Amino acid sequence: AFGAVAAGVLLAGALVAVDDGDGRPKEPGPVERAEAAATAGSPASLSDLTALIGDRQKWVESHPKDAPSLATLGTAYVEWARRSADTAYYARAEQALKRSLEAQPGERGNGAAWVGLAALANARHDFLAAKRWGETVKKQQPKAWSVYPVLIDAYTGLGDQKAATAATEKFSELRKGVPALARTADLYRGNGWREDALATAREAADRATQPAEKAEALHRLGELARERGEPEEAVAQFDAALRTDSGQLASLAGRARALAALDRTDEALAAYQSALEKLPRPQYALELGELYESLGLDGDARTQYAKLREMVAAAKKDGVDESLVLARFEADHGDPEAAVELLRAQWRGQHRSAAVADALGWALHRAGKSEEGLEYAQLAADTGVRNASYAYHLGVIQRELADYGPARRNLEQAVRTDPAFSPLAAPLAREALDALGEPPPGGPGETPPSPPPAPEPEPEPKPAKKPEQERKQEKKPEAPAPAPSRTAAAKSPSPTPSPSAPSSASPSASKSP
């Protein structure tokens, strides 16, 4: 994100090598490397990013009205916070970006600060505000490639696959190379086109030249391998990413997930602990807690769940909305009704991604509202994304509603996609399949599971009746915009007319500048 945003304020002329006096060009230092990465639209290493931040901090102390430098500093703060999980830096980013706009308004050519605010809103999970900032820039500068990555993130967070596809295609048209390949691979992955995603991600990794860029590409290959149920390959890719750039901290958590899938439990626990120490994200605390719980270490699990709550609360103070991960925790380990409330608020705020649809469907099921939950779980599956957890949730809900054929198919898809997708849920998926049994040969596949043998001399127990719905079903949820066919050209939706400086009055934009 930093590369695309900061590129709008860094001039290629600043990157010309300087003669060192011996007729040889001087080797670029960390600041120059960070600027070069930004100009290329690529990530900078954490050490180079730190150097750039220090350089710009000193510069703006003596040049407080330098709008481009303030915009660069603000976007660098956003990237540092995102990659270190230090959410306190978001407030610094907001301050620097607002100072940049005071020195030079966006309407007078400071679109880079607006793009920086879009990146900040995305980082805070305020995707609607990010969309507004990004579309304001796009309206004024439709050929400014640096705005499209933040728009892709915003559209993806809102569940608008059609707009995300159009933005990805436009970015690829305007900015060739590894950044475009990376975005295209992510698009294919989100649409469930696994082979295309893998081929494109491999091309990005092969063509990447700078360590941070290559490490990010290797991390993507690790995630794809893990989602295919190939944990050994995933470990190899995550290890390669960390060797290439030790600052690729997300690979520590990716490695932990893959090790857990291989039953290398002690190594997985150590990897998770290292990830949480260096990159304290609440999602990692949830995953480590569930791993402890699967091992019967309930006390250790509760410790991680308490840390998760603390992280979510701290992030909220810094304007970051972690409702999704908190709701996932509440649905399985806390209060499902609280999870439903959190996720309904997300849905009302137009956060309608596959992840939110899946989480809301599962939370409704856990709260005893399986029929309503089915609608949302089906929406998540209908996006096309290949996710074992989504298939598991859908299958369990269908089984609860006595829709045994589809339940069996989705549970089979979950364990076939990734046999170890969760240390807690994967064994339950296999148990549910065993209970359903095999469909009769040539039959419709809707045969209910056989009841357990009755103890003697008691009569065979009757199947329990399903509970009545406690509340009247709400209106059927609006489906996220489907992805267009790969054979048809995607059309970008007509953007809503935006003011020159988008309003923050929207409920989902209340935390963003």
C-alpha positions in Angstrom: 0.0 0.0 0.0 2.8 2.4 0.9 4.5 2.0 -2.5 1.3 2.9 -4.4 0.4 5.8 -2.2 3.8 7.4 -1.7 4.6 7.1 -5.4 2.2 10.0 -6.0 4.6 12.4 -4.2 8.0 11.0 -5.0 9.8 12.2 -8.1 11.8 9.8 -10.2 14.4 12.5 -10.5 15.2 12.2 -6.7 16.4 8.7 -7.4 19.2 9.5 -9.8 22.4 8.0 -8.5 25.1 10.4 -7.4 28.7 10.1 -8.4 30.9 9.3 -5.4 33.9 11.1 -6.7 35.6 8.1 -8.3 33.4 8.0 -11.3 31.2 5.3 -9.9 27.5 5.9 -8.9 27.0 6.0 -5.2 25.1 3.0 -3.7 21.6 4.1 -2.7 21.0 4.3 1.1 17.9 3.2 3.0 16.0 6.4 2.3 16.7 6.2 -1.4 15.8 2.5 -1.5 12.4 3.3 0.2 11.8 6.1 -2.3 12.7 3.8 -5.2 10.3 1.2 -3.9 7.5 3.8 -3.6 8.1 5.0 -7.1 7.8 1.4 -8.4 4.6 0.8 -6.3 6.4 -1.9 -4.3 6.8 -2.4 -0.5 9.8 -1.1 1.2 11.7 -3.1 3.9 10.9 -2.2 7.5 14.4 -0.9 8.0 14.3 1.3 4.9 10.8 2.5 5.9 12.1 3.5 9.3 14.9 5.5 7.7 12.4 7.2 5.4 10.2 8.2 8.4 13.2 9.6 10.3 14.3 11.6 7.2 10.9 13.1 6.6 10.3 13.9 10.3 13.5 15.9 10.4 12.7 17.6 7.1 9.2 18.8 8.0 10.4 20.2 11.3 12.2 22.8 9.4 9.8 22.8 6.4 6.3 22.6 8.1 4.4 23.6 4.9 6.0 21.0 2.6 2.8 19.3 1.6 4.4 16.5 -0.5 6.8 15.5 2.4 4.0 15.6 4.9 1.9 13.3 2.6 4.9 10.9 2.3 5.4 10.9 6.1 1.7 10.3 6.7 1.5 7.3 4.3 4.7 5.9 5.7 3.2 6.0 9.2 0.2 4.1 7.8 2.4 1.4 6.3 4.5 1.2 9.5 1.4 0.7 11.7 0.0 -1.9 9.3 3.1 -3.9 9.2 4.0 -3.6 12.9 0.5 -3.8 14.3 1.3 -0.6 16.3 -2.0 1.1 15.8 -0.9 4.3 17.7 0.9 5.3 14.5 -2.5 5.8 12.7 -3.1 9.0 14.7 0.3 10.3 13.7 -0.6 9.4 10.1 -3.9 11.3 10.3 -2.2 14.4 11.7 0.5 14.4 9.0 -2.0 14.0 6.2 -4.3 16.7 7.5 -1.3 19.1 7.8 -0.4 18.2 4.2 -3.9 19.1 3.0 -3.8 22.4 5.0 -0.6 23.3 3.3 -2.0 22.3 -0.2 -5.6 21.2 -0.6 -6.5 18.1 -2.6 -8.3 20.2 -5.1 -5.1 22.0 -5.9 -3.1 19.0 -6.8 -2.5 17.2 -3.5 -4.3 14.0 -4.4 -1.5 12.0 -2.7 -2.8 13.2 0.7 -6.3 12.1 -0.2 -4.9 8.7 -1.3 -3.1 8.5 2.0 -6.4 9.1 3.8 -7.9 6.3 1.8 -5.1 4.0 2.8 -5.5 5.0 6.5 -9.3 4.3 6.3 -8.6 0.9 4.8 -6.1 0.1 7.6 -8.7 1.1 10.1 -11.3 -1.2 8.3 -13.4 1.8 7.4 -13.9 0.7 3.8 -16.7 3.1 3.0 -14.6 6.1 3.9 -11.7 4.7 1.9 -14.0 4.3 -1.1 -15.1 7.9 -0.9 -11.6 9.3 -0.6 -10.3 7.0 -3.4 -13.2 7.8 -5.8 -12.7 11.6 -5.2 -9.1 11.2 -6.5 -10.2 8.9 -9.3 -12.7 11.5 -10.5 -10.1 14.2 -10.7 -7.2 12.0 -11.9 -8.5 8.8 -13.5 -5.1 7.9 -14.9 -3.3 8.2 -11.5 -2.4 4.6 -10.9 -1.6 5.1 -7.3 -5.3 5.4 -6.4 -6.3 2.0 -7.7 -4.7 -0.2 -5.0 -6.6 1.6 -2.2 -9.8 1.4 -4.2 -9.2 -2.4 -4.7 -8.9 -2.8 -0.9 -12.0 -0.7 -0.3 -14.2 -2.5 -2.8 -13.0 -5.8 -1.5 -13.8 -4.9 2.1 -17.3 -3.8 1.0 -17.8 -7.0 -0.9 -18.1 -5.3 -4.3 -16.3 -7.9 -6.5 -17.3 -6.3 -9.7 -15.8 -2.9 -8.8 -12.7 -4.6 -7.3 -12.2 -6.5 -10.6 -12.6 -3.3 -12.7 -10.1 -1.4 -10.4 -7.6 -4.3 -10.7 -7.8 -4.4 -14.4 -7.3 -0.6 -14.6 -4.3 -0.8 -12.3 -2.8 -3.5 -14.4 -3.3 -1.4 -17.5 -1.7 1.7 -15.9 1.1 0.0 -13.9 2.7 -3.1 -15.4 5.0 -5.3 -13.4 5.1 -7.1 -10.1 2.6 -4.9 -8.2 0.0 -5.5 -10.9 0.7 -9.3 -10.9 0.3 -9.4 -7.1 -3.1 -7.6 -7.3 -4.3 -9.9 -10.1 -3.3 -13.0 -8.1 -5.3 -11.7 -5.1 -8.3 -11.1 -7.4 -8.1 -14.6 -8.8 -7.7 -16.1 -5.3 -10.8 -14.2 -4.1 -12.9 -15.5 -7.0 -11.8 -19.1 -6.4 -9.6 -19.4 -9.5 -6.9 -21.3 -7.8 -4.8 -22.3 -10.7 -4.8 -18.8 -12.2 -3.9 -17.3 -8.8 -1.0 -19.7 -8.4 0.4 -19.1 -11.8 0.2 -15.4 -11.4 1.6 -15.4 -7.9 4.5 -17.5 -9.1 5.2 -15.1 -11.9 5.2 -12.2 -9.4 7.7 -14.1 -7.2 9.9 -14.9 -10.1 10.0 -11.3 -11.4 10.4 -9.6 -8.0 13.9 -8.2 -7.5 13.9 -6.3 -4.2 13.9 -8.3 -0.9 10.7 -6.8 0.5 8.8 -7.3 -2.7 10.0 -10.8 -3.2 9.2 -11.8 0.4 5.7 -10.5 0.0 5.3 -12.6 -3.2 6.7 -15.7 -1.4 4.3 -15.1 1.5 1.4 -15.1 -1.0 2.6 -18.5 -2.4 2.6 -19.8 1.2 -1.0 -18.7 1.8 -2.1 -20.3 -1.5 -0.4 -23.6 -0.6 -1.9 -23.6 2.9 -5.4 -23.0 1.5 -4.9 -25.9 -0.9 -4.2 -28.2 2.0 -0.4 -28.4 1.3 1.1 -27.4 4.6 4.6 -28.7 3.8 4.8 -26.5 0.8 3.4 -23.6 2.8 6.1 -23.9 5.4 8.8 -23.9 2.7 7.4 -20.7 1.2 7.0 -18.9 4.5 10.5 -19.9 5.5 11.8 -18.6 2.1 9.9 -15.3 2.7 11.5 -14.9 6.1 15.0 -15.7 4.8 14.5 -13.1 2.0 13.2 -10.4 4.4 13.1 -10.9 8.1 10.6 -8.0 8.3 8.0 -10.1 6.5 6.4 -10.7 10.0 3.1 -12.1 8.7 5.0 -15.1 7.5 5.6 -16.1 11.1 1.9 -16.6 11.7 1.5 -18.3 8.3 4.3 -20.7 9.3 2.6 -21.3 12.6 -0.7 -22.3 10.9 1.1 -24.6 8.5 3.1 -26.3 11.3 -0.2 -26.9 13.3 -1.7 -28.5 10.2 1.4 -30.9 10.1 0.9 -31.8 13.8 4.3 -30.2 14.6 2.6 -28.7 17.6 5.5 -27.5 19.7 7.0 -25.7 16.7 3.6 -24.2 15.9 3.2 -22.9 19.5 6.6 -21.3 19.4 5.9 -19.8 16.0 2.6 -18.3 17.1 4.3 -16.9 20.2 7.0 -15.3 18.1 4.4 -13.8 15.7 2.4 -12.3 18.6 5.5 -10.8 20.1 6.6 -9.1 16.9 3.2 -8.6 15.2 0.5 -8.5 17.9 -2.7 -8.9 15.9 -5.9 -10.2 17.5 -6.4 -12.8 14.8 -3.2 -14.5 15.9 -4.3 -14.5 19.5 -7.5 -16.2 18.4 -5.7 -18.8 16.4 -3.2 -19.6 19.2 -6.0 -19.8 21.7 -7.9 -22.3 19.6 -4.7 -24.4 19.1 -4.3 -24.5 22.9 -7.9 -25.4 23.3 -7.6 -28.3 20.8 -4.7 -29.6 23.0 -6.9 -29.4 26.2 -4.9 -26.5 27.5 -7.9 -24.5 28.5 -6.1 -22.1 30.8 -3.6 -21.1 28.1 -6.5 -20.7 25.7 -8.3 -18.4 28.1 -5.1 -16.3 28.4 -5.0 -15.8 24.6 -8.7 -15.0 24.5 -8.2 -12.3 27.1 -5.3 -10.9 25.1 -7.5 -10.8 22.1 -10.1 -8.7 23.9 -7.3 -6.3 25.1 -5.9 -5.9 21.6 -9.4 -5.2 20.2 -10.0 -2.6 22.9 -6.6 -0.9 22.3 -7.2 -0.9 18.5 -10.6 0.7 19.0 -9.0 3.6 20.9 -6.8 4.2 17.8 -9.8 4.2 15.5 -9.4 0.6 14.2 -12.5 -1.5 13.9 -11.7 -5.2 14.8 -15.4 -6.2 15.0 -14.9 -9.1 12.6 -12.3 -11.0 14.6 -14.1 -10.2 17.9 -17.3 -11.5 16.5 -15.6 -14.7 15.3 -14.3 -15.2 18.8 -17.7 -14.5 20.4 -19.5 -16.9 18.1 -17.4 -19.9 19.1 -16.0 -19.0 22.6 -18.2 -16.3 24.0 -21.6 -14.8 23.4 -23.1 -15.6 20.0 -25.8 -13.0 20.4 -23.1 -10.4 20.8 -21.4 -11.7 17.7 -24.6 -11.3 15.8 -25.0 -7.7 17.0 -21.5 -6.8 15.9 -21.9 -8.4 12.5 -25.3 -6.9 11.8 -23.7 -3.5 12.4 -21.0 -4.4 9.9 -23.6 -5.4 7.3 -25.6 -2.3 7.8 -22.4 -0.3 7.3 -22.1 -1.9 3.8 -19.2 -4.2 4.9 -20.6 -7.2 2.9 -17.5 -9.2 2.0 -17.5 -13.0 1.9 -15.7 -12.9 5.3 -18.5 -10.9 6.9 -21.3 -12.9 5.3 -19.7 -16.2 6.5 -19.1 -14.9 10.0 -22.7 -13.5 10.3 -24.2 -16.7 9.0 -22.2 -18.8 11.5 -23.0 -16.4 14.4 -26.7 -16.6 13.6 -26.5 -20.4 13.6 -24.6 -20.4 16.9 -27.3 -18.1 18.3 -30.0 -20.6 17.4 -31.1 -18.9 14.1 -29.9 -21.4 11.6 -32.5 -20.7 9.0 -31.5 -17.0 8.8 -27.9 -17.9 9.1 -28.1 -20.1 6.0 -28.8 -17.1 3.8 -25.6 -15.4 4.8 -23.5 -18.6 4.7 -24.8 -19.3 1.2 -23.8 -15.7 0.1 -20.3 -16.3 1.3 -20.1 -19.5 -0.7 -21.7 -17.9 -3.8 -18.8 -15.5 -4.1 -16.7 -18.4 -5.4 -13.9 -18.1 -2.9 -12.5 -21.5 -2.0 -12.4 -21.5 1.8 -12.6 -24.6 3.9 -14.1 -22.8 6.9 -16.8 -21.3 4.8 -17.8 -24.7 3.4 -17.7 -26.2 6.9 -20.0 -23.5 8.3 -22.4 -23.9 5.4 -22.5 -27.7 5.8 -23.1 -27.6 9.5 -26.0 -25.2 9.1 -27.5 -27.3 6.3 -27.2 -30.4 8.5 -29.0 -28.6 11.4 -31.8 -27.7 8.9 -32.0 -31.4 7.8 -30.7 -30.6 4.3 -28.5 -33.6 4.4 -27.3 -33.9 0.7 -25.9 -30.3 0.4 -24.6 -30.6 4.0 -22.6 -33.7 3.0 -21.3 -32.1 -0.1 -20.1 -29.0 1.7 -18.5 -30.8 4.6 -16.7 -33.1 2.1 -15.5 -29.9 0.3 -14.2 -28.5 3.5 -12.0 -31.5 4.4 -11.0 -32.0 0.8 -10.0 -28.4 0.3 -7.9 -28.3 3.5 -8.0 -31.4 5.8 -6.5 -29.4 8.7 -8.2 -26.0 8.2 -8.7 -25.5 11.9 -7.4 -27.4 14.9 -10.9 -27.3 16.5 -13.3 -27.3 13.5 -11.6 -29.8 11.2 -12.1 -32.8 13.5 -15.7 -31.7 14.0 -16.2 -31.6 10.2 -15.0 -35.3 10.0 -17.3 -36.3 12.9 -20.3 -34.6 11.1 -19.5 -36.5 7.9 -19.3 -39.8 9.8 -22.6 -39.1 11.4 -24.2 -38.3 8.0 -22.8 -41.5 6.5 -22.6 -42.4 2.8 -25.5 -41.6 0.5 -27.3 -44.7 -0.8 -26.0 -45.9 -4.2 -27.8 -44.1 -7.0 -30.0 -42.3 -4.4 -30.8 -38.7 -4.1 -28.3 -38.2 -1.3 -30.9 -36.8 1.1 -31.0 -39.7 3.4 -30.9 -38.5 7.1 -28.2 -39.9 9.3 -29.0 -43.1 11.1 -30.0 -42.7 14.7 -27.6 -44.2 17.3 -28.4 -47.7 18.5 -30.8 -47.6 21.4 -29.6 -48.9 24.8 -31.3 -52.0 26.1 -34.0 -52.3 27.4 -34.9 -48.7 26.7 -36.9 -48.0 23.6 -35.2 -46.3 20.7 -35.1 -42.5 21.4 -37.1 -40.3 19.1 -35.3 -37.6 17.1 -35.4 -34.3 18.9 -37.7 -31.7 17.4 -36.1 -28.6 15.9 -36.7 -25.4 17.9 -39.2 -22.9 16.6 -37.7 -19.7 15.3 -37.8 -17.2 18.2 -38.1 -14.2 16.0 -39.7 -13.4 12.7 -37.2 -13.8 9.9 -35.7 -10.5 8.7 -35.6 -9.5 5.1 -33.3 -11.7 3.0 -29.8 -10.1 2.9 -28.6 -8.3 -0.1 -26.0 -10.4 -1.9 -22.5 -9.0 -2.6 -22.0 -8.0 -6.2 -20.8 -11.2 -8.0 -17.5 -11.3 -9.8 -17.9 -11.0 -13.6 -17.1 -13.8 -15.9 -13.4 -13.9 -16.9 -14.5 -14.0 -20.5 -16.5 -10.7 -20.3 -15.0 -7.3 -19.8 -15.7 -5.9 -16.3 -17.5 -2.6 -16.2 -16.7 -0.2 -13.4 -19.9 1.0 -11.7 -20.8 4.7 -12.0 -19.3 6.3 -8.9 -21.6 8.3 -6.7 -20.8 12.0 -7.0 -18.4 12.9 -4.3 -17.6 16.2 -2.7 -14.1 17.4 -3.0 -13.5 16.4 0.6 -15.7 13.4 1.5 -17.9 13.7 4.6 -17.1 11.7 7.7 -20.8 11.6 8.8 -21.3 8.1 7.5 -21.6 5.6 10.3 -18.8 3.5 8.8 -16.6 6.6 8.4 -17.0 7.9 11.9 -13.5 6.9 12.9 -11.7 8.2 9.8 -10.6 11.7 8.8 
